[in-house]
Amino acid sequence: MALQFTVVRRKDMRKNAAADSKLFYGQTKASMKMDFDKFCEAVGDYCTASSADVKAVLDATTHTLASRLAEGYVVQLQDLGNFQMLAGSGGADTEEDFSSVMFKRPKIVFRPGAKLRYIINNAKFEKQVVKTITVEEKCDKEHVY
């Protein structure tokens, strides 16, 4: 299935673009949302584990991932990918002037594995059909614009 997109008009971000110039850009949108329970059911349907087993494994995975990232590990989860916590810092004039409080807020970086890179590299796009519905009824409620 293809990623759905719409076309939106936004400020031209190219170098040397006029201040008021605009371009049309594609913007992908999620077509649906899968909650945790549905995800666990779908994984359970794919293998011999029950939905409850999948939930227990994902809970343990989250706990272990969080603790190992906090310890500075790069956590490799095969075809899923790698997780790592990184942080940059402000600069100091000398090494003695540098302090750990100069670090910026850390981020968890995810690098997709082979299977996820495959879907990224082979993504298809399909323009979303926008339907305009005209309502003829009068509304007596106050609207905020």
RONUSE-572614 format. One line per field, with one value per residue: residue number from 1; residue in one letter; x, z, y of N, C-alpha, C, O, CB in turn. Coordinates in Angstrom, 2 decimals. Each point is the difference from the previous one (the first is absolute). Glycine has a CB too. Layout:
i: [NUM:...]
aa: [A:...]
n_xx: [X:...]
n_zz: [Z:...]
n_yy: [Y:...]
ca_xx: [X:...]
ca_zz: [Z:...]
ca_yy: [Y:...]
c_xx: [X:...]
c_zz: [Z:...]
c_yy: [Y:...]
o_xx: [X:...]
o_zz: [Z:...]
o_yy: [Y:...]
cb_xx: [X:...]
cb_zz: [Z:...]
cb_yy: [Y:...]
# end
This chain:
i: [1:2:3:4:5:6:7:8:9:10:11:12:13:14:15:16:17:18:19:20:21:22:23:24:25:26:27:28:29:30:31:32:33:34:35:36:37:38:39:40:41:42:43:44:45:46:47:48:49:50:51:52:53:54:55:56:57:58:59:60:61:62:63:64:65:66:67:68:69:70:71:72:73:74:75:76:77:78:79:80:81:82:83:84:85:86:87:88:89:90:91:92:93:94:95:96:97:98:99:100:101:102:103:104:105:106:107:108:109:110:111:112:113:114:115:116:117:118:119:120:121:122:123:124:125:126:127:128:129:130:131:132:133:134:135:136:137:138:139:140:141:142:143:144:145]
aa: [M:A:L:Q:F:T:V:V:R:R:K:D:M:R:K:N:A:A:A:D:S:K:L:F:Y:G:Q:T:K:A:S:M:K:M:D:F:D:K:F:C:E:A:V:G:D:Y:C:T:A:S:S:A:D:V:K:A:V:L:D:A:T:T:H:T:L:A:S:R:L:A:E:G:Y:V:V:Q:L:Q:D:L:G:N:F:Q:M:L:A:G:S:G:G:A:D:T:E:E:D:F:S:S:V:M:F:K:R:P:K:I:V:F:R:P:G:A:K:L:R:Y:I:I:N:N:A:K:F:E:K:Q:V:V:K:T:I:T:V:E:E:K:C:D:K:E:H:V:Y]
n_xx: [0.84:1.36:1.01:-3.27:1.81:-2.17:1.61:0.66:0.26:2.87:1.09:1.09:1.57:1.45:2.46:-1.68:-3.34:-0.57:0.11:-2.27:1.55:-2.54:1.68:-2.74:1.50:-1.18:-1.44:0.77:-2.93:1.11:-1.86:-0.22:0.98:1.12:-1.33:2.56:-2.37:0.80:3.03:-0.89:-1.88:2.39:1.94:-2.22:-0.30:3.22:0.02:-1.32:-0.53:-2.99:-0.23:1.67:2.69:-0.13:-0.18:2.62:1.76:-0.80:0.73:2.91:0.49:-0.41:2.05:2.36:-0.22:0.37:2.60:1.59:-0.54:1.25:2.81:0.44:-1.96:0.55:-3.01:1.38:-3.47:2.13:-0.93:-0.30:2.65:2.14:-1.92:2.54:-1.17:1.30:0.49:1.10:1.39:-0.78:2.75:1.34:1.74:0.76:-0.80:-0.76:-2.79:-1.04:-2.37:-0.99:-1.35:1.05:-2.37:-1.85:-1.99:2.01:-1.29:-0.82:2.15:-2.57:2.80:-3.10:1.43:0.44:-2.99:0.31:1.79:-2.44:-1.97:2.16:0.24:-3.28:-1.35:-2.22:-0.38:-3.17:-0.22:-1.40:-2.40:0.15:-3.13:-0.38:-2.20:-1.49:-0.99:-2.56:0.45:-0.30:2.53:-2.20:3.42:1.20:1.75:2.38:0.79]
n_zz: [0.00:-1.83:2.73:-0.32:-1.47:0.71:-2.32:2.89:-1.90:1.91:-0.35:-3.06:2.51:-2.95:1.66:-0.51:1.31:-0.79:3.24:-1.80:-1.13:0.83:-1.03:-0.31:2.72:-1.17:2.88:-0.06:1.15:1.90:-2.47:3.25:2.66:0.03:3.08:0.81:-0.93:-3.02:0.63:1.51:-2.38:-2.04:1.73:0.33:-3.15:-0.22:2.01:1.06:1.44:1.12:-1.23:2.55:-1.73:-1.03:2.91:0.92:-2.38:0.42:3.12:-0.62:-2.30:1.98:2.09:-1.98:-1.34:2.71:0.84:-2.75:-0.21:2.90:-1.04:-2.64:-1.52:-2.93:1.24:-2.73:-0.04:-2.36:-1.87:2.41:-0.98:1.78:2.46:-0.16:2.68:-2.34:2.42:-2.43:2.38:-0.57:-1.37:2.75:-1.35:0.91:-0.53:2.37:-1.49:-0.09:2.30:-0.91:-0.34:-3.26:-0.27:-2.01:1.71:-0.27:-2.84:0.93:-2.75:-0.95:-1.73:-1.45:0.84:-2.82:0.53:0.02:-2.67:-1.52:0.71:-0.74:-2.88:-0.64:0.99:-2.27:0.36:-0.18:-0.62:3.00:-2.34:1.42:0.32:-0.47:2.31:-1.51:3.25:-1.92:3.37:0.29:1.89:2.06:0.52:0.46:-2.61:2.13:-3.17]
n_yy: [-1.19:2.27:1.16:0.88:2.37:2.11:1.38:1.75:2.58:-0.34:2.74:-0.68:-1.98:1.30:1.10:2.84:-0.46:3.10:0.19:-1.34:-3.00:-1.78:-2.51:-1.39:-1.34:-2.81:0.58:-3.47:0.28:-2.45:-1.31:-0.16:1.07:-3.19:0.97:-1.35:-1.80:-0.02:-0.82:-2.61:-1.00:0.14:-1.82:-2.23:-0.34:-0.68:-2.64:-2.32:3.11:-0.52:2.79:-0.96:-0.40:2.97:1.26:-1.49:1.09:3.05:-0.03:-1.01:2.22:2.38:-1.09:-0.26:2.84:1.49:-1.50:0.41:3.15:0.37:-1.44:2.26:-2.43:1.12:-1.48:-1.74:-0.16:-1.95:1.62:2.30:1.27:0.07:0.98:2.18:1.51:2.18:2.03:1.98:1.06:2.84:-0.10:-0.14:2.38:-2.96:-2.95:2.02:0.82:-3.20:0.28:-2.93:3.07:-0.36:-2.49:1.72:-1.52:-2.80:0.16:-3.01:0.33:-2.02:-0.88:-1.08:-2.75:-0.19:0.62:3.15:0.17:-1.46:2.35:2.34:-1.12:-0.19:3.22:-0.83:3.20:-0.84:3.38:-0.67:-0.38:3.17:-1.45:3.31:-1.31:2.69:-0.26:1.27:0.14:3.19:-0.93:1.70:-0.84:2.94:-1.22:0.73:1.10]
ca_xx: [-0.84:0.77:-0.18:-0.91:0.54:-0.72:0.91:-0.25:0.80:0.77:1.10:1.12:1.15:1.25:0.95:-0.21:-1.40:-0.63:-0.61:-1.42:-0.25:-0.53:0.05:-0.87:0.75:-0.76:-0.02:-0.60:-0.90:-0.29:-1.35:-0.68:0.82:-0.14:0.36:0.88:-0.70:-0.18:1.32:0.33:-0.84:0.52:1.24:-0.42:-0.56:1.09:0.86:-0.67:-0.18:-1.30:0.04:0.54:1.44:0.60:0.01:1.03:1.31:0.21:0.21:1.36:0.88:0.03:0.74:1.42:0.51:0.18:1.13:1.26:0.28:0.45:1.37:0.87:0.07:-0.72:-0.79:-0.25:-1.14:0.05:-0.59:-0.72:0.96:0.82:-0.38:1.13:-0.27:1.06:-0.19:1.05:0.20:0.52:1.47:0.75:1.29:1.05:-0.52:-0.33:-1.25:-1.13:-0.72:-1.07:-1.25:-0.01:-0.65:-1.39:-0.90:0.31:-1.02:0.14:0.12:-0.34:0.50:-0.73:0.71:-0.12:-1.40:-0.63:0.63:-0.59:-1.30:0.30:0.56:-0.97:-1.28:-0.84:-0.81:-1.28:-0.66:-1.24:-1.17:-0.65:-1.42:-0.60:-1.41:-0.67:-1.15:-0.91:-0.72:0.44:0.47:-0.17:1.03:1.11:1.22:1.24:0.91]
ca_zz: [0.00:-0.14:0.99:-0.47:0.18:-0.50:-0.45:0.76:-0.42:1.12:-0.29:-0.78:0.90:-0.76:0.21:-0.85:-0.41:0.44:1.32:-0.07:-0.98:0.54:-0.86:0.40:0.56:0.38:1.44:0.24:1.16:0.42:-0.43:1.16:1.20:0.66:1.42:0.54:0.08:-1.37:-0.46:0.65:-0.64:-1.34:0.16:0.44:-1.14:-0.92:0.58:0.94:1.29:0.21:0.14:1.34:-0.07:-0.75:0.90:1.03:-0.64:-0.33:1.26:0.42:-0.99:0.31:1.26:-0.25:-0.93:0.75:0.95:-0.74:-0.62:1.08:0.34:-1.11:-1.01:-1.27:0.05:-1.35:-0.04:-1.31:-1.15:0.43:-0.08:1.15:0.83:0.72:0.58:-0.32:0.46:-0.30:1.12:-0.27:-0.01:1.04:-0.50:0.39:0.50:1.42:0.07:-0.41:1.09:-0.49:-0.11:-1.32:-0.95:-0.39:0.27:-0.87:-0.91:-0.38:-1.45:-0.54:-1.35:-0.45:-0.48:-1.43:-0.44:0.01:-1.08:-1.27:-0.24:-0.22:-1.35:-1.01:0.33:-1.08:0.44:-0.69:0.40:0.73:-0.60:0.96:-0.31:0.57:0.31:0.24:0.88:-0.24:1.23:0.75:1.32:0.86:1.04:-0.22:-0.43:0.23:-1.14]
ca_yy: [1.19:1.24:1.07:1.04:1.34:1.15:1.05:1.23:1.15:0.52:0.93:-0.53:-0.09:-0.06:1.08:1.18:0.15:1.25:-0.14:-0.35:-1.06:-1.24:-1.17:-1.10:-1.13:-1.18:-0.26:-1.31:-0.10:-1.36:-0.37:-0.57:-0.11:-1.30:0.12:-1.03:-1.28:-0.51:-0.39:-1.27:-1.02:-0.25:-0.77:-1.32:-0.71:-0.30:-1.03:-0.90:0.68:0.62:1.45:0.27:-0.28:1.10:1.16:-0.22:0.14:1.41:0.71:-0.32:0.62:1.43:0.16:-0.32:1.01:1.25:-0.09:-0.12:1.30:0.88:-0.41:0.34:-1.06:0.00:-1.23:-0.50:-0.92:-0.65:0.68:1.19:1.10:0.35:1.14:0.57:1.31:0.95:1.37:0.97:0.93:1.32:0.01:0.69:0.48:-0.95:-1.28:0.19:0.75:-0.83:-0.65:-0.87:0.76:0.62:-0.90:0.26:-1.12:-1.15:-0.50:-1.40:-0.09:-1.31:-0.26:-1.17:-1.18:-0.34:-0.12:1.32:0.79:-0.47:0.67:1.42:0.15:-0.41:0.63:0.50:1.14:0.13:1.24:-0.20:0.64:0.90:0.18:1.21:-0.20:1.26:-0.15:1.11:0.36:1.17:-0.34:1.16:-0.02:0.91:-0.69:0.72:-0.19]
c_xx: [0.88:-0.27:-0.89:0.64:-0.98:1.05:-0.38:0.92:0.66:1.08:1.10:1.25:1.33:0.87:-0.27:-1.44:-0.53:-0.76:-1.45:-0.29:-0.44:0.12:-1.01:0.86:-0.95:0.12:-0.69:-0.86:-0.18:-1.44:-0.82:0.96:-0.26:0.42:0.79:-0.68:-0.18:1.34:0.38:-0.82:0.54:1.30:-0.33:-0.59:1.09:0.88:-0.78:-0.22:-1.41:0.18:0.60:1.52:0.72:0.08:1.09:1.40:0.28:0.23:1.43:1.02:0.15:0.82:1.50:0.63:0.30:1.21:1.33:0.37:0.56:1.44:0.97:0.15:-0.62:-0.73:-0.37:-1.12:-0.17:-0.63:-0.82:0.91:0.74:-0.55:1.25:-0.42:1.21:-0.34:1.19:0.15:0.36:1.52:0.59:1.36:1.13:-0.65:-0.43:-1.33:-1.22:-0.60:-1.14:-1.34:-0.11:-0.65:-1.43:-0.82:0.32:-1.19:0.26:-0.04:-0.30:0.53:-0.66:0.92:-0.35:-1.45:-0.70:0.62:-0.58:-1.32:0.18:0.44:-0.99:-1.38:-0.70:-0.88:-1.24:-0.70:-1.35:-1.12:-0.68:-1.43:-0.51:-1.48:-0.60:-1.24:-0.86:-0.68:0.59:0.39:-0.10:1.03:1.12:1.26:1.19:0.93:1.36]
c_zz: [0.00:1.16:-0.62:0.23:-0.52:-0.44:0.71:-0.50:1.24:-0.49:-0.76:0.87:-0.74:0.30:-1.03:-0.50:0.52:1.29:-0.05:-0.98:0.69:-1.05:0.50:0.42:0.28:1.48:0.21:1.26:0.34:-0.40:1.16:1.18:0.62:1.45:0.46:0.02:-1.38:-0.57:0.59:-0.58:-1.37:0.05:0.43:-1.12:-0.97:0.50:1.00:1.38:0.09:0.10:1.35:0.03:-0.69:0.88:1.05:-0.58:-0.33:1.25:0.49:-0.95:0.29:1.25:-0.24:-0.91:0.75:0.93:-0.73:-0.70:1.04:0.41:-1.15:-1.08:-1.33:0.02:-1.42:0.07:-1.41:-1.10:0.37:-0.09:1.30:0.71:0.74:0.57:-0.24:0.57:-0.41:1.19:-0.52:0.08:1.17:-0.58:0.33:0.51:1.46:0.18:-0.36:1.20:-0.59:-0.11:-1.36:-1.06:-0.26:0.31:-0.95:-0.88:-0.22:-1.52:-0.41:-1.42:-0.48:-0.49:-1.46:-0.48:-0.04:-1.05:-1.35:-0.26:-0.20:-1.44:-1.10:0.24:-1.27:0.57:-0.86:0.51:0.64:-0.69:1.07:-0.46:0.69:0.18:0.33:0.83:-0.14:1.27:0.64:1.40:0.87:1.13:-0.37:-0.36:0.24:-1.15:0.34]
c_yy: [1.25:0.96:1.07:1.37:1.04:1.01:1.29:1.11:0.59:0.95:-0.74:0.03:-0.08:1.22:1.09:0.15:1.33:-0.25:-0.46:-1.14:-1.29:-1.10:-1.02:-1.17:-1.16:-0.24:-1.34:0.05:-1.47:-0.32:-0.55:-0.03:-1.37:0.16:-1.23:-1.37:-0.63:-0.47:-1.36:-1.14:-0.37:-0.81:-1.42:-0.84:-0.47:-1.15:-0.85:0.63:0.57:1.52:0.38:-0.24:1.16:1.25:-0.13:0.20:1.47:0.84:-0.22:0.65:1.49:0.27:-0.20:1.04:1.30:-0.08:-0.09:1.31:0.97:-0.33:0.28:-1.06:0.45:-1.34:-0.38:-1.03:-0.56:0.83:1.23:1.22:0.21:1.23:0.47:1.34:0.89:1.37:0.84:0.93:1.38:-0.06:0.76:0.40:-0.96:-1.28:0.13:0.73:-0.85:-0.71:-0.84:0.74:0.69:-0.90:0.43:-1.24:-1.16:-0.38:-1.47:-0.05:-1.43:-0.09:-1.29:-1.12:-0.28:-0.05:1.35:0.92:-0.40:0.72:1.50:0.21:-0.33:0.60:0.49:1.10:0.10:1.24:-0.32:0.75:0.83:0.22:1.25:-0.25:1.35:-0.27:1.24:0.50:1.25:-0.46:1.25:0.05:0.94:-0.81:0.91:-0.30:0.53]
o_xx: [1.10:-1.04:0.22:0.65:-0.87:1.17:-1.16:1.10:-0.67:0.26:0.34:0.47:1.04:-0.49:-0.28:-0.24:0.40:-0.51:-0.44:-1.16:0.41:0.01:-0.48:0.94:-1.17:1.07:-1.18:0.23:-0.04:-0.90:-1.22:1.19:-1.15:1.14:0.15:0.61:0.22:0.06:0.49:0.51:0.06:0.19:0.58:0.20:-0.19:0.67:-1.23:-0.62:-0.58:1.11:0.77:0.73:1.06:1.03:0.70:0.86:1.11:0.79:0.67:1.05:1.11:0.81:0.82:1.13:1.06:0.80:0.98:1.18:0.93:0.70:1.21:0.83:-0.87:0.64:-0.70:0.11:-1.04:0.42:-0.29:-0.38:-0.05:-0.48:0.80:-0.76:1.13:-1.17:1.15:-0.73:0.31:0.56:-0.65:0.51:0.93:-1.19:-0.98:-0.69:-1.13:0.72:-0.51:-0.88:-1.06:-0.23:-0.71:0.56:0.06:-1.16:1.14:-0.98:0.51:-0.26:0.26:1.07:-0.70:-0.32:-0.78:-0.71:-0.14:-0.24:-0.77:-0.47:0.19:-1.00:0.64:-0.34:0.04:-0.17:-0.79:0.15:-0.40:-0.25:0.24:-0.71:0.52:-0.83:0.49:-0.61:1.20:-0.62:0.49:-0.10:0.30:0.28:-0.08:0.26:0.91]
o_zz: [0.56:0.65:-1.13:1.02:-0.82:0.35:-0.02:-0.48:0.98:-1.20:0.31:0.39:0.62:0.36:-1.17:-0.97:1.06:0.23:0.87:-0.27:1.12:-1.21:1.13:-0.70:0.33:0.59:-0.30:0.91:-0.89:0.17:0.01:-0.15:0.09:0.28:-0.74:-0.39:-0.17:-0.69:-0.72:-0.17:-0.35:-0.81:-0.50:-0.03:-0.73:-0.80:0.08:0.86:-1.00:0.13:0.09:0.65:0.44:0.01:0.30:0.63:0.22:-0.02:0.41:0.44:-0.02:0.03:0.45:0.23:-0.18:0.06:0.46:-0.05:-0.28:0.54:0.15:-0.89:-0.02:0.07:-0.70:0.69:-0.64:-0.23:-0.85:-0.57:0.91:-0.64:0.45:-0.62:0.32:0.15:0.11:0.99:-1.18:0.49:0.60:-0.90:-0.79:0.33:0.41:1.00:0.29:0.87:-1.08:-0.72:-0.33:-1.13:0.90:0.33:-1.21:0.31:0.00:-0.62:0.59:-0.82:0.54:-0.56:-0.64:-1.04:-0.92:-0.60:-0.89:-1.11:-0.73:-0.68:-1.15:-0.46:-0.93:1.19:-1.20:1.20:-0.54:-0.38:1.04:-1.13:1.19:-0.94:0.84:-0.35:0.16:-0.01:-0.08:0.57:-0.39:0.90:-1.18:0.63:-0.18:-0.30:-0.83]
o_yy: [-0.01:-0.06:0.43:0.23:-0.28:-0.11:0.41:-0.27:0.34:0.13:-1.14:1.07:-0.22:1.07:-0.29:0.72:0.47:-1.10:-0.75:-0.29:-0.31:0.27:0.09:-0.38:0.20:0.19:-0.14:0.80:-0.85:0.82:0.14:0.27:-0.43:0.39:-0.97:-1.00:-1.20:-1.02:-0.87:-1.11:-1.18:-0.91:-0.96:-1.22:-0.97:-0.66:0.11:-0.62:0.42:0.49:0.96:0.74:0.44:0.68:0.97:0.61:0.48:0.94:0.95:0.45:0.53:0.92:0.81:0.42:0.59:0.94:0.59:0.36:0.76:0.87:-0.23:0.14:0.87:-1.05:0.74:-1.01:0.19:1.14:0.83:1.02:-0.83:0.94:-0.81:0.74:-0.37:0.36:-0.43:-0.11:0.19:-0.98:0.85:-0.67:-0.18:-0.01:-0.62:-0.19:0.37:-0.51:0.32:-0.46:0.54:0.43:0.45:-1.05:0.20:0.30:-0.45:0.43:-0.95:0.87:-1.07:0.24:0.78:0.56:0.27:0.81:0.85:0.47:0.62:0.92:0.40:-0.54:0.50:-0.01:-0.26:0.18:-0.78:1.17:-0.52:0.43:0.20:-0.37:0.73:-0.84:1.12:1.07:0.23:-0.90:1.06:0.83:0.22:-1.02:1.22:-1.17:-0.07]
cb_xx: [-2.93:0.99:2.05:-2.66:3.20:-3.20:1.48:-1.81:-0.87:-0.73:-0.88:-1.50:-2.52:-0.67:2.03:2.61:-0.74:0.32:1.97:0.64:1.30:-1.61:2.92:-2.76:2.87:-0.73:1.14:1.71:-1.17:2.56:2.10:-2.70:1.09:-0.71:-2.22:0.51:-1.40:-2.02:0.17:0.09:-2.05:-1.25:0.70:-0.62:-1.89:-0.70:3.24:1.64:3.04:-1.98:-2.78:-2.96:-1.51:-1.93:-3.17:-2.39:-1.31:-2.21:-3.11:-1.86:-1.80:-3.06:-2.83:-1.62:-2.37:-3.27:-2.49:-1.63:-2.76:-3.07:-2.15:0.34:0.78:1.05:-0.21:2.29:-0.09:-0.49:0.23:-1.07:-1.39:2.49:-3.19:2.42:-2.67:1.72:-2.53:0.27:0.43:-2.66:0.56:-1.69:-1.75:2.77:2.46:3.13:2.42:0.30:1.11:2.06:1.08:2.30:2.16:0.15:-1.87:2.76:-1.40:-0.10:1.22:-1.80:1.98:-2.95:0.74:2.44:0.72:0.22:2.25:1.35:-0.37:1.13:2.02:2.29:0.28:0.35:2.02:-0.02:1.95:1.12:0.11:2.45:-0.56:2.44:-0.11:1.70:0.80:0.25:-1.76:-0.88:1.07:-2.33:-0.87:-1.29:-1.19:-0.54:-2.80]
cb_zz: [0.66:-3.15:2.19:-0.52:0.62:1.19:-2.25:2.50:-2.96:2.50:1.76:-2.58:1.02:-2.17:2.09:0.28:-1.04:-2.62:-0.09:0.86:-2.65:2.71:-1.67:-0.87:0.69:-2.86:0.88:-2.04:0.26:1.77:-2.30:-1.35:0.30:-2.44:1.14:1.77:2.21:0.35:0.51:2.26:1.60:0.02:1.10:2.26:0.96:0.09:-0.39:-2.08:1.09:1.05:-1.59:0.38:-0.49:-2.18:-0.66:0.55:-1.17:-2.02:0.17:0.57:-1.69:-1.10:0.85:0.07:-1.71:-0.18:1.18:-0.28:-1.41:0.26:1.35:2.49:1.85:-1.38:3.00:-1.39:2.52:1.41:-0.28:2.10:-2.60:-0.50:-0.18:-0.87:1.44:-2.25:1.84:-3.48:2.65:0.41:-3.05:2.76:1.05:0.26:-2.02:-0.48:-0.84:-3.14:2.69:1.75:2.81:1.77:-0.14:-2.15:2.01:1.42:-1.13:2.79:-0.67:2.27:-0.10:-0.06:2.96:1.25:1.88:3.04:2.25:1.41:2.11:3.10:2.11:0.19:3.17:-2.40:2.01:-1.51:-1.32:2.54:-2.73:1.70:-1.46:-0.16:0.01:-1.81:1.47:-2.27:0.43:-1.92:-0.51:-1.46:1.77:0.98:-1.55:2.82:-0.76]
cb_yy: [-1.24:-0.22:-0.89:-1.69:-0.62:-0.29:-1.53:-1.08:0.13:-2.23:2.50:-0.26:-0.91:-2.37:-1.31:-0.93:-2.98:1.92:2.52:2.64:1.34:1.00:0.32:1.15:1.39:-1.18:2.62:-1.94:3.01:-0.69:-0.60:-1.67:2.95:-1.65:2.37:2.75:2.01:2.58:3.30:2.36:2.05:3.05:3.06:2.19:2.33:3.05:1.38:-1.27:0.12:-2.57:-0.74:-1.38:-2.93:-1.64:-0.69:-2.22:-2.81:-1.24:-1.19:-2.63:-2.24:-0.64:-1.61:-2.86:-1.64:-0.54:-1.72:-2.80:-1.15:-0.66:-1.54:1.24:-2.58:2.56:-0.18:1.44:1.08:-3.30:-3.01:-2.41:1.88:-1.93:-0.04:-1.93:-0.64:-1.63:-0.36:-0.03:-2.08:2.10:-1.03:-0.64:2.52:1.90:-0.62:0.23:1.68:0.20:1.57:-1.49:-0.19:0.82:-2.31:2.68:1.40:-1.12:2.70:-1.28:2.82:-1.04:2.24:1.27:-1.71:-1.84:-2.58:-1.10:-0.65:-2.73:-2.37:-0.64:-0.95:-1.57:0.19:-2.25:1.48:-2.69:2.05:-1.46:-1.36:0.71:-2.69:1.87:-3.09:1.82:-2.59:-1.98:-2.63:2.46:-2.87:-0.87:-2.59:2.71:-2.55:1.10:0.24]
# end
